[in-house]
Amino acid sequence: MKVAVLSTSPRPGSNSLKAARYLKRVLAEQGMNDVELFDFEEVDVPMVGRGSLDKNQLTPFQKQLLATWSTADLVIFTLPEYNWTTSAEFINTLHQLGGKDFAHLFNEKVFALVGVSTGRGGRQPCLEINMVINKLISFLNQYAVVSPKLFESHETNKNLDEEGNSTGNPIYEKGVKDFVSYTLKIARKWHGAAIEA
């Protein structure tokens, strides 16, 4: 199974990137070796109303985003929480990808969501993006699923170091492992026998 972990914060060295790096390690511990991490630091998707994505004229960032996302069976988004929502850049990206040229991104996928906070937040960005992705799957008439189990990465800056290594909080570590185990089980059930670990 191919897994993509997308850190959707544009901030350099963001907490979302730390969480994505930690997720990649935990996925490897659970036998997932084909995991690609992608970071939104260089995001250059035009804002809706000021431009559109042209599938024939993509920037290097856009090409890599689409390549990483489109080849994955399981796509995990780490979502920063800004004022009870997530990054405008990621919401805009979903709007720009919500047409027929990019419908394949929402087909035969399992999506999973991690909300990243420096406090005790993270749930609201997951709930909002869950709604948007489900609407896009439906609107584009595709076949995919968003895993019902989300993970709230609380106090991320305390629980993970700059490289995304755990600082030793056993509750945080167990939460991530439980999330990953559940997500992988959903992905295997969704994709069936056609995909092996």
Secondary structure, DSSP 4 states (H G I P E B T S, - for coil): --EEEEE---STT-HHHHHHHHHHHHHHHTT---EEEEEGGG--PPPTTT----TTS--HHHHHHHHHHHT-SEEEEEEE-BTTB--HHHHHHHHHT-SGGGGGGGSS-EEEEEEE-SSS--HHHHHHHHHHHHHHHHHTT---EE-S--EEETTHHHHB-TTS-B-S-HHHHHHHHHHHHHHHHHHHHHHGGG---
